[in-house]
Amino acid sequence: MSASPPAPRTIAELRASDFVSCSLREELRTNLVLRIRSGKPLFAGVMGFDDSVIPGVQNAILCGHDLIFLGERGQAKSRMIRALVEMLDEWTPEIAGSEVRDDPFAPISAFGRKAVAEHGDACEIAWVHRDDRYVEKLATPDTSIADLIGDVDPVKVAEGRSLGDEETIHFGLVPRTNRGIFCINELPDLTEKVQVGLFNVMEERDIQVKGYRVRLPMDVLIVASANPEDYTSRGRIITPLKDRYKAQVRTHYPREREHELAIVHQEAVAPGASDVEVFVPGFMEEIIGAMTFEARLSPDVNQSSGVSVRMSIANYETLMASAVLRAVRLGESEAVPRISDLQALEASTAGKIELEYAGAERSEFEVIREIMQRAVKVVFDEVLPLDGPALEGIAPVIESFENGWRVEVSSTMPSDEYLAGLDEIAGLRAAAARLAGGESPARLASAIEFILEGLHLSNRLNKDEQERGALYGKA
């Protein structure tokens, strides 16, 4: 935000400046074109939508259409809507004291017209920042017409004003957002009565309060978000209101794991201690992304509810936290997540998915563990495919287990203990270091667990679950 608004303080000063009044949609259109020409992103921090979602939004703004974002939870709908504020001019003048942000050159309210009539070019103006020209309302069943449009104010009537006087009206959120962007989140949750109340605002661009004849032409962009299942279900949203949204933009989850992980890196906050360095190997990051993708494909998970990117973010943060706790307890200087840390993700995953059959056959944690195993296997097959050259480097490891070698692992085991006997197996240290991106004990321990678990899931090793960890041995 600029340190201070522009200098003009009256209509005369505003008229003498270079300010040119225009409609909201013209303002949005002009600023969008300028942003595109400058190469600035329309939605900073939103990834994977360049060829799918964003073109539809750009078209809607250029056409001046009210638009609705349809998508499951965690698909950046609210972030994109809020980012539309950046398409507004940084500062905009209004008649000082106006409840509906009257344009000084074209007032629409009784208050604004009266102020201009009384003071002329000496009428005082105020400047409103673009952040204050955005209003967001979460739709709930108890949201009323008065909340959105307005109602007669009994206090003003008691002061002696006539019921037919526009100034007896207490304006709702939509009129107060005049010359701005009004967002309704979860639109289908509005009752039918309230949905009907939006007809005039979106089509005729005016408001009606009860039975009074009030002509108040609104210059407001109405944006909404909704879950596709709710939006298309009969009875959740009335057809005439659907018809008034001229643009419908369908969002989606990241289609590539790299986009999912890019969002995770952008949003996740690394927990840590001042004397502990956190390092997450690439294969552990990939497992976090693969877990979310597997959940989105799982027949056990309710896909209409969706599996949000928030699951990946929460799991990534939890994975790091588990490694940091171990490092702090054991006095290690580096925290590197291991396969045994995945157990900690049960808590961060459980609240992010809904079972298709509400646990009638299997518990939520059984489903989560299966998703984890599938994710580990997917990443292992990508990193160390046993049907290719990688098998040559892993073959000595498998042979050692066949000769009776056994390894115990756990999330509480010191990293140094993983290195005991490491060099007795040809190629294991080199393979582990290559996977982990270094030869520190913590990194090697993480890579060793990944190799062992991958071999187990590939039916090359047995794994015995124990109270404090797992024992890998001959298949």
C-alpha positions as CSV (number, residue, x, y, z in Angstrom):
1,M,0.0,0.0,0.0
2,S,1.2,3.5,-0.8
3,A,2.2,5.6,2.2
4,S,-0.6,8.0,1.6
5,P,-3.6,8.5,-0.8
6,P,-3.5,11.0,-3.7
7,A,-3.7,14.7,-2.8
8,P,-7.1,15.9,-4.0
9,R,-9.6,16.5,-1.2
10,T,-12.5,18.1,-3.0
11,I,-14.4,17.5,-6.3
12,A,-12.8,20.6,-7.7
13,E,-9.3,19.4,-6.9
14,L,-10.2,16.0,-8.3
15,R,-11.5,17.5,-11.5
16,A,-8.2,19.5,-11.9
17,S,-6.1,16.3,-11.5
18,D,-5.6,13.6,-14.1
19,F,-8.2,11.3,-12.5
20,V,-10.7,9.8,-15.0
21,S,-13.8,8.2,-13.7
22,C,-14.8,4.9,-15.1
23,S,-17.0,1.9,-14.3
24,L,-15.7,-1.0,-12.2
25,R,-15.6,-3.4,-15.1
26,E,-13.7,-0.9,-17.3
27,E,-11.2,-0.5,-14.4
28,L,-10.8,-4.2,-14.1
29,R,-10.4,-4.7,-17.8
30,T,-7.8,-1.9,-18.2
31,N,-5.7,-3.2,-15.3
32,L,-5.9,-6.8,-16.5
33,V,-4.6,-5.8,-20.0
34,L,-1.8,-3.8,-18.4
35,R,-0.8,-6.7,-16.2
36,I,-0.8,-9.1,-19.1
37,R,1.4,-6.8,-21.2
38,S,3.8,-6.3,-18.3
39,G,4.2,-10.1,-17.8
40,K,3.0,-10.0,-14.2
41,P,1.1,-13.1,-13.1
42,L,-2.6,-12.8,-12.6
43,F,-2.6,-15.0,-9.5
44,A,0.7,-15.0,-7.6
45,G,1.4,-18.2,-5.8
46,V,-1.3,-20.3,-7.7
47,M,0.3,-23.1,-9.8
48,G,-0.9,-25.5,-12.4
49,F,-3.8,-23.4,-13.7
50,D,-2.0,-21.5,-16.5
51,D,-3.6,-23.5,-19.3
52,S,-6.9,-24.4,-17.6
53,V,-8.4,-22.1,-15.1
54,I,-6.7,-18.7,-15.6
55,P,-7.8,-18.2,-19.3
56,G,-11.4,-18.6,-18.2
57,V,-11.0,-15.9,-15.5
58,Q,-9.2,-13.6,-17.9
59,N,-12.1,-13.9,-20.4
60,A,-14.6,-13.2,-17.7
61,I,-12.9,-10.0,-16.6
62,L,-12.5,-8.8,-20.2
63,C,-16.2,-9.5,-20.7
64,G,-17.2,-7.9,-17.4
65,H,-19.0,-11.0,-16.3
66,D,-19.9,-12.0,-12.8
67,L,-18.2,-15.4,-12.2
68,I,-18.4,-18.4,-10.0
69,F,-15.5,-20.7,-9.1
70,L,-16.5,-24.3,-8.9
71,G,-14.2,-26.8,-7.2
72,E,-13.6,-29.1,-4.3
73,R,-12.0,-27.9,-1.1
74,G,-8.4,-26.8,-1.3
75,Q,-8.3,-25.8,-5.0
76,A,-7.3,-22.1,-4.4
77,K,-10.8,-20.7,-5.1
78,S,-10.6,-18.2,-2.3
79,R,-7.0,-17.2,-3.1
80,M,-7.9,-16.5,-6.7
81,I,-11.0,-14.5,-5.8
82,R,-9.0,-12.4,-3.3
83,A,-6.3,-11.9,-5.9
84,L,-8.8,-10.1,-8.2
85,V,-8.4,-7.2,-5.8
86,E,-5.0,-6.6,-7.5
87,M,-6.9,-5.8,-10.7
88,L,-8.4,-2.6,-9.0
89,D,-6.7,0.8,-9.0
90,E,-4.7,1.2,-5.8
91,W,-6.7,4.3,-4.7
92,T,-10.2,5.4,-5.7
93,P,-12.1,8.6,-4.7
94,E,-15.5,8.6,-3.1
95,I,-17.8,11.2,-1.6
96,A,-16.7,11.5,2.0
97,G,-19.2,9.8,4.4
98,S,-21.1,7.9,1.7
99,E,-22.2,4.4,2.8
100,V,-22.2,3.1,-0.8
101,R,-18.9,4.6,-1.9
102,D,-20.5,7.2,-4.3
103,D,-18.4,8.2,-7.3
104,P,-17.8,12.0,-6.9
105,F,-18.7,12.6,-10.5
106,A,-21.8,10.3,-10.6
107,P,-23.3,9.8,-7.1
108,I,-26.1,7.2,-6.9
109,S,-27.4,7.5,-3.3
110,A,-29.6,10.2,-1.8
111,F,-26.7,11.1,0.5
112,G,-24.3,11.5,-2.4
113,R,-26.6,13.6,-4.6
114,K,-27.5,15.8,-1.7
115,A,-23.8,16.4,-0.8
116,V,-23.0,17.4,-4.4
117,A,-26.1,19.6,-4.6
118,E,-25.3,21.5,-1.4
119,H,-21.5,21.9,-1.8
120,G,-20.9,21.6,-5.5
121,D,-17.2,21.4,-6.5
122,A,-16.3,22.1,-2.8
123,C,-17.8,18.7,-1.8
124,E,-15.3,16.8,0.2
125,I,-14.0,13.5,-1.1
126,A,-12.1,10.6,0.6
127,W,-9.8,8.0,-0.9
128,V,-10.4,4.3,-0.5
129,H,-7.7,1.7,-0.9
130,R,-8.4,-1.3,-3.2
131,D,-8.1,-3.7,-0.2
132,D,-11.2,-2.0,1.3
133,R,-13.1,-2.4,-1.9
134,Y,-13.3,-6.2,-1.4
135,V,-15.9,-7.8,0.8
136,E,-16.3,-11.5,1.5
137,K,-19.2,-13.3,3.0
138,L,-19.4,-16.9,4.0
139,A,-22.9,-18.1,3.0
140,T,-24.8,-19.8,5.8
141,P,-28.4,-20.9,6.1
142,D,-29.1,-18.0,8.5
143,T,-27.8,-15.3,6.1
144,S,-30.7,-12.9,5.4
145,I,-31.7,-10.5,2.8
146,A,-31.0,-7.7,5.3
147,D,-27.4,-9.0,5.6
148,L,-26.8,-8.8,1.8
149,I,-29.1,-6.2,0.5
150,G,-30.5,-4.2,3.4
151,D,-33.5,-3.4,5.4
152,V,-35.5,-0.5,6.8
153,D,-33.8,0.9,9.9
154,P,-36.4,1.4,12.6
155,V,-34.1,3.9,14.4
156,K,-34.1,6.2,11.4
157,V,-37.9,5.9,11.1
158,A,-38.2,6.8,14.7
159,E,-36.1,9.9,14.0
160,G,-38.9,11.2,11.8
161,R,-37.9,10.0,8.3
162,S,-40.6,8.6,6.0
163,L,-40.7,4.9,5.2
164,G,-40.5,5.9,1.5
165,D,-37.3,7.9,2.1
166,E,-34.2,6.1,0.9
167,E,-32.3,7.3,3.9
168,T,-34.4,5.1,6.2
169,I,-32.6,2.1,4.7
170,H,-29.8,0.3,6.4
171,F,-27.7,-0.9,3.5
172,G,-26.4,-4.5,3.4
173,L,-23.0,-5.8,2.4
174,V,-23.7,-5.6,-1.4
175,P,-24.6,-1.9,-1.6
176,R,-21.7,-1.1,0.7
177,T,-19.4,-2.9,-1.8
178,N,-20.5,-0.6,-4.6
179,R,-17.6,0.0,-7.0
180,G,-15.9,-3.1,-5.6
181,I,-15.8,-6.9,-5.6
182,F,-18.3,-8.8,-3.5
183,C,-17.6,-12.5,-2.8
184,I,-20.0,-15.1,-1.6
185,N,-18.3,-18.3,-0.4
186,E,-20.2,-21.6,-0.6
187,L,-23.1,-20.0,-2.5
188,P,-25.5,-23.0,-2.4
189,D,-25.8,-22.6,1.4
190,L,-27.9,-19.5,0.9
191,T,-31.7,-20.1,1.3
192,E,-33.8,-19.8,-1.9
193,K,-35.3,-16.6,-0.5
194,V,-31.9,-14.9,-0.3
195,Q,-30.9,-16.3,-3.7
196,V,-33.9,-14.6,-5.2
197,G,-32.8,-11.3,-3.6
198,L,-29.7,-11.4,-5.7
199,F,-31.5,-11.4,-9.0
200,N,-31.8,-7.6,-9.4
201,V,-28.3,-6.9,-8.3
202,M,-26.9,-9.3,-10.9
203,E,-29.2,-8.5,-13.8
204,E,-30.7,-5.1,-13.5
205,R,-27.8,-3.8,-11.3
206,D,-30.0,-2.3,-8.7
207,I,-31.4,-3.2,-5.3
208,Q,-34.9,-3.6,-3.9
209,V,-35.7,-3.4,-0.2
210,K,-39.0,-4.9,0.8
211,G,-41.8,-3.1,-1.0
212,Y,-40.2,0.3,-1.4
213,R,-39.3,1.7,-4.8
214,V,-35.6,2.4,-4.4
215,R,-33.5,2.7,-7.5
216,L,-29.9,2.4,-6.6
217,P,-27.8,1.3,-9.6
218,M,-25.0,-0.9,-8.3
219,D,-21.6,-1.1,-9.9
220,V,-20.3,-4.3,-8.2
221,L,-18.8,-7.5,-9.4
222,I,-20.5,-10.5,-7.8
223,V,-18.1,-13.5,-7.4
224,A,-18.9,-16.8,-5.7
225,S,-17.4,-20.1,-4.9
226,A,-19.1,-23.5,-4.6
227,N,-18.5,-27.2,-4.5
228,P,-19.6,-28.7,-7.8
229,E,-21.7,-31.4,-6.1
230,D,-23.7,-28.8,-4.2
231,Y,-23.9,-26.4,-7.1
232,T,-25.4,-29.0,-9.5
233,S,-27.7,-30.8,-7.0
234,R,-31.3,-30.1,-7.4
235,G,-32.7,-27.7,-4.8
236,R,-29.3,-26.4,-3.6
237,I,-29.2,-23.4,-5.9
238,I,-32.1,-22.1,-8.0
239,T,-31.8,-22.2,-11.8
240,P,-32.4,-18.4,-12.4
241,L,-29.4,-17.5,-10.2
242,K,-27.2,-20.0,-12.0
243,D,-28.2,-18.3,-15.3
244,R,-27.1,-14.9,-14.0
245,Y,-23.5,-16.1,-13.5
246,K,-22.3,-15.6,-17.0
247,A,-18.9,-17.2,-16.3
248,Q,-18.4,-20.5,-14.6
249,V,-14.7,-21.4,-13.9
250,R,-13.9,-25.0,-12.9
251,T,-10.9,-25.5,-10.7
252,H,-9.0,-28.7,-10.1
253,Y,-6.2,-30.2,-8.0
254,P,-2.6,-30.2,-9.3
255,R,-2.4,-32.6,-12.2
256,E,1.3,-33.1,-11.8
257,R,3.1,-34.1,-8.6
258,E,5.7,-31.4,-9.3
259,H,3.0,-28.7,-9.0
260,E,1.7,-30.3,-5.8
261,L,5.2,-30.2,-4.3
262,A,5.8,-26.7,-5.5
263,I,2.8,-25.5,-3.6
264,V,4.0,-27.5,-0.6
265,H,7.4,-25.7,-0.7
266,Q,5.6,-22.4,-1.0
267,E,3.1,-22.8,1.8
268,A,4.8,-25.2,4.3
269,V,6.5,-23.8,7.4
270,A,9.4,-25.8,8.6
271,P,9.3,-26.5,12.3
272,G,12.7,-26.6,13.9
273,A,15.1,-25.9,16.7
274,S,17.9,-23.3,16.5
275,D,20.7,-25.9,16.6
276,V,19.1,-28.4,14.3
277,E,19.3,-28.3,10.5
278,V,16.3,-29.8,8.6
279,F,16.9,-31.7,5.3
280,V,14.2,-33.5,3.5
281,P,15.5,-36.0,0.8
282,G,13.9,-35.9,-2.6
283,F,12.4,-39.3,-2.2
284,M,10.6,-38.4,1.0
285,E,9.2,-35.2,-0.6
286,E,7.9,-37.4,-3.5
287,I,6.3,-39.8,-1.1
288,I,4.3,-36.8,0.5
289,G,3.0,-35.8,-2.9
290,A,2.3,-39.4,-4.0
291,M,0.3,-40.0,-0.8
292,T,-2.1,-37.2,-1.8
293,F,-2.3,-38.4,-5.4
294,E,-3.0,-42.0,-4.2
295,A,-5.8,-40.7,-1.9
296,R,-7.4,-38.9,-4.8
297,L,-7.5,-42.1,-6.7
298,S,-8.5,-44.4,-3.8
299,P,-12.0,-46.0,-4.0
300,D,-12.0,-45.9,-0.2
301,V,-11.9,-42.1,-0.2
302,N,-15.0,-39.9,-0.9
303,Q,-13.8,-38.1,-4.0
304,S,-16.7,-35.7,-4.1
305,S,-15.5,-34.3,-0.8
306,G,-12.0,-34.0,-2.4
307,V,-8.5,-34.4,-1.0
308,S,-7.0,-31.0,-0.5
309,V,-3.5,-29.8,-1.2
310,R,-3.6,-28.9,2.5
311,M,-3.1,-32.6,3.2
312,S,0.3,-32.5,1.4
313,I,1.2,-29.3,3.3
314,A,0.2,-30.7,6.7
315,N,1.9,-34.0,6.1
316,Y,5.1,-32.3,4.9
317,E,5.2,-30.2,8.1
318,T,4.4,-33.2,10.3
319,L,7.1,-35.2,8.6
320,M,9.7,-32.5,9.3
321,A,8.5,-32.1,12.9
322,S,8.9,-35.8,13.6
323,A,12.5,-35.7,12.4
324,V,13.2,-32.6,14.4
325,L,11.9,-34.2,17.6
326,R,14.1,-37.2,17.1
327,A,17.2,-35.0,16.5
328,V,16.5,-33.0,19.6
329,R,16.0,-36.1,21.8
330,L,19.1,-37.8,20.5
331,G,21.3,-34.7,20.4
332,E,21.8,-34.8,16.6
333,S,22.6,-31.7,14.6
334,E,20.7,-32.7,11.4
335,A,17.0,-33.8,11.2
336,V,16.3,-36.0,8.2
337,P,12.8,-37.7,7.9
338,R,12.7,-41.5,7.5
339,I,10.2,-44.0,6.4
340,S,9.5,-44.8,10.0
341,D,8.4,-41.2,10.5
342,L,5.5,-41.8,8.1
343,Q,3.5,-43.2,11.1
344,A,3.3,-39.7,12.4
345,L,1.3,-38.7,9.3
346,E,-1.7,-40.7,10.4
347,A,-2.7,-37.7,12.6
348,S,-2.3,-35.1,9.9
349,T,-3.9,-37.2,7.2
350,A,-7.0,-38.4,9.2
351,G,-8.7,-35.0,9.2
352,K,-8.1,-34.4,5.5
353,I,-10.0,-37.4,4.0
354,E,-13.5,-38.8,4.3
355,L,-14.1,-42.5,3.8
356,E,-16.5,-43.6,1.1
357,Y,-18.3,-46.0,3.4
358,A,-17.7,-44.2,6.7
359,G,-15.5,-47.0,8.1
360,A,-18.0,-49.8,7.8
361,E,-15.4,-52.3,6.5
362,R,-12.0,-50.8,7.4
363,S,-10.9,-48.1,9.8
364,E,-9.6,-44.8,8.7
365,F,-6.1,-45.6,9.8
366,E,-6.1,-48.8,7.8
367,V,-6.9,-46.9,4.7
368,I,-4.2,-44.3,5.5
369,R,-1.6,-47.0,6.0
370,E,-2.5,-48.6,2.7
371,I,-2.3,-45.2,0.9
372,M,1.2,-44.7,2.5
373,Q,2.4,-48.1,1.3
374,R,1.2,-47.5,-2.2
375,A,2.9,-44.1,-2.3
376,V,6.2,-45.5,-1.1
377,K,6.0,-48.3,-3.7
378,V,5.2,-45.7,-6.5
379,V,8.2,-43.6,-5.6
380,F,10.5,-46.6,-5.1
381,D,9.7,-47.9,-8.5
382,E,10.5,-44.4,-10.0
383,V,13.8,-44.0,-8.1
384,L,15.1,-47.6,-8.0
385,P,13.2,-49.7,-10.6
386,L,14.1,-53.3,-10.0
387,D,13.5,-54.2,-13.6
388,G,16.3,-52.0,-14.8
389,P,19.9,-51.1,-14.2
390,A,19.2,-50.1,-10.6
391,L,18.8,-53.8,-9.8
392,E,22.6,-54.3,-10.2
393,G,23.3,-51.9,-7.4
394,I,20.6,-53.4,-5.1
395,A,21.3,-57.1,-5.9
396,P,24.1,-57.3,-3.3
397,V,21.7,-56.0,-0.6
398,I,19.1,-58.6,-1.5
399,E,21.8,-61.3,-1.5
400,S,23.0,-60.3,2.0
401,F,19.5,-60.7,3.4
402,E,19.2,-64.1,1.7
403,N,22.4,-65.0,3.6
404,G,20.8,-64.2,6.9
405,W,21.4,-60.4,7.3
406,R,18.7,-58.7,9.4
407,V,18.2,-55.0,10.1
408,E,16.1,-53.4,12.8
409,V,14.9,-49.8,12.3
410,S,12.8,-47.3,14.2
411,S,11.9,-43.7,14.3
412,T,13.8,-43.3,17.7
413,M,17.1,-45.1,16.6
414,P,20.2,-42.9,16.5
415,S,21.5,-42.4,13.0
416,D,24.9,-43.8,13.7
417,E,23.4,-47.2,14.5
418,Y,22.2,-47.5,10.9
419,L,25.8,-47.4,9.7
420,A,26.9,-50.5,11.6
421,G,27.8,-53.1,9.0
422,L,26.9,-50.7,6.2
423,D,30.2,-51.2,4.3
424,E,29.9,-55.0,4.6
425,I,27.3,-54.9,1.7
426,A,28.8,-53.8,-1.6
427,G,27.3,-50.7,-3.1
428,L,24.8,-50.0,-0.2
429,R,26.6,-46.9,1.1
430,A,27.0,-45.4,-2.4
431,A,23.4,-46.1,-3.3
432,A,22.2,-44.6,0.0
433,A,24.4,-41.5,-0.3
434,R,23.2,-41.0,-3.9
435,L,19.6,-41.2,-2.8
436,A,20.0,-39.0,0.3
437,G,22.1,-36.3,-1.3
438,G,25.0,-36.7,1.2
439,E,26.9,-39.1,3.5
440,S,25.9,-37.7,6.9
441,P,24.6,-40.4,9.2
442,A,21.1,-38.9,9.3
443,R,20.8,-38.8,5.5
444,L,22.2,-42.3,5.1
445,A,19.8,-43.6,7.7
446,S,16.9,-42.1,5.8
447,A,18.0,-43.6,2.5
448,I,18.6,-47.1,4.1
449,E,15.1,-47.2,5.4
450,F,13.7,-46.2,2.1
451,I,15.7,-49.0,0.3
452,L,14.6,-51.6,2.8
453,E,10.9,-50.6,2.7
454,G,11.0,-50.5,-1.1
455,L,12.4,-54.0,-1.2
456,H,9.8,-55.2,1.2
457,L,7.0,-53.7,-0.8
458,S,8.5,-55.3,-3.9
459,N,8.3,-58.7,-2.2
460,R,12.1,-59.0,-1.9
461,L,12.3,-58.7,1.9
462,N,10.1,-59.7,4.9
463,K,9.2,-57.0,7.4
464,D,8.1,-57.8,11.0
465,E,6.4,-55.0,12.7
466,Q,7.6,-54.6,16.3
467,E,6.5,-52.4,19.2
468,R,9.2,-49.8,18.6
469,G,10.0,-50.3,15.0
470,A,10.4,-53.0,12.3
471,L,12.8,-55.9,11.5
472,Y,13.7,-56.6,7.9
473,G,14.9,-60.0,6.9
474,K,14.9,-62.8,4.3
475,A,11.8,-62.9,2.1
